Amino acid sequence: MKNTIKILMCAILAFAFVGCTENKEEGNPNRLATPNFTVRADGNVIMVSWEEVSGAAYYEVALDPGSVEKTEKVIHRFENLEYDAEYKVSVRAIAPNTANNSDAEVKSVKTPVRIVPQYREFYPQFGAAPQAISNNGRWVVGGNDRMGYLLDLTTDTMVEFQGAELYDVADDGTAVGSDHSENPDGDAAILFNGEMVTIDLSELAVSYGMSCATGITPDGEYVVGWYWEYDESCYYAQQYGMVIPFCYDIMKDKVTIPEVGQRIYNSAAATAIKAVAPNRTLLGYEQSEGIYSIVWADEYTPFEYVYFEYDAEYNPVYALGDTQNLFSQTGRYIYGKAIDYQGGQVDKAAAYDRDTDTLMTFIGASVTAMSDNGVAFLNDVPYYLGTTSYVIDTTKGETDDWMTLEDWLYIEHDIYIPSFEPTTNTDDTDDIYLDGIITVGVSEDGRVIVGMTNTEMGWLTFVVDLDGAPVE
């Protein structure tokens, strides 16, 4: 009998709860109707449209991941989205009295896989030239004359900056360079969320007036650069000269000076870091009797000269060395220039293979980009006239077997770009883009190539995707 009463009481309570719920929902007759909407993806744009809701003051359209937008219209566009990505969309009608806001239905939509063209051009409005491409091939940064840009190749979106130059970029789009907004000479800075954040070097420097961040690891956690110390008597200037290298661990918010190495000459006029490999190996240069490339295994290990020959009187004979020498993507190659001091300090286009301890030299002014698979891009070949960029595949063993960039693309990859009329097909090569092309960077897989040329409209940034769709 007691159990029966308990069962009846539970049933009564359950019906009472349902009744209260129904009365609560039906107790607000002024609640707005849930918008009936449609959603579709067109490339990297999502279009949302809905029927007008009577009594709505405006609407909130939400994109997840993304943002919540307010509009009085019955249509909205979300632009510059990721390709091949799934999003959730909802629309809510907002009443003058928020207690009467409508519910929101959620619908899913996926953007299509992007068909990337083999060739793209970008004209930075402020005139910045490209400087680097991220290892994953997504981001390109530029810098020139206190102007810079960040270019996202997944959306072809370029953000430009006045008063800032960018020189390297991580796989997540974190970029480094110099901020000139407060100091015309520039302060080392990191681009975070669209804002240049200056690196504080005050704990290390006695009196400095300019600095620059030159490299960042692909994971976006470690930055390198240099600063100009005006006090010649300070400790670090005595070690490194007027230009001093620094490292900045973002996660630890810690700035350090790397260990000095055993110098061949007693003093240096300047020492800087130009690049950092993914494993935090550091590449820089020392300027004393000449310019010599140096490498730190890490910031705690003294630097060593990369390739340096000298005679019995310690006069330089041959050295890998230039202020612009850089690492390939994983740090296997150091490319740029070597210097022949016996021949009257003659520059040689060069690349040093750290895996095989081999120095390769080429006809030309310099190696301006290089992939980890041994493909070198050179400037000013063969007669130093600056006509176009040239390519040498060093894995084939012939360092003088070069092709123009347009011929290499056509012969090796079956890519024909209208702006690059291959000389193998026609004698008519009067296109302006054949003049002054410089290849600037290559993605880690070697499939995305970035370069520049100077046109009547200013610096042009071009991107070649070896896996892209042919250009009509």
Protein Blocks (a to p, Z undefined) as FASTA:
>chain_A
ZZmmmmmmmmmmmmmmmmmmmmmmmmmmkbccddddddddehjaccddddddehiabdcd
dddeddddddfbfbdcdehiaehiacddddddddfblklpccddddddddddddddfbdc
dddfklpacfbdcfkomaccddeehiacdddfklopacddehiacfbdcfkopacdddfk
lmmnopadddeehiacdddfklmpmbdcbdcdfbdcfkopaccdddddfblkbmklmmno
jbdcddddfklopacdddddddfbfbdfbdcdfbdcfkopacddddfkbccddddfblkb
ccddfbdcddfkopafbdcddfkbccdfkomacchbdcdfknopaacdddddfklopacd
dedjbdcbdcfkopacdehiaklnopaccdddfknopaklccdfklmmmmmnopacfklc
cfklpcblcbfklgopacfbdcfkopaccdddddfkbpcdddddfkbccdZZ
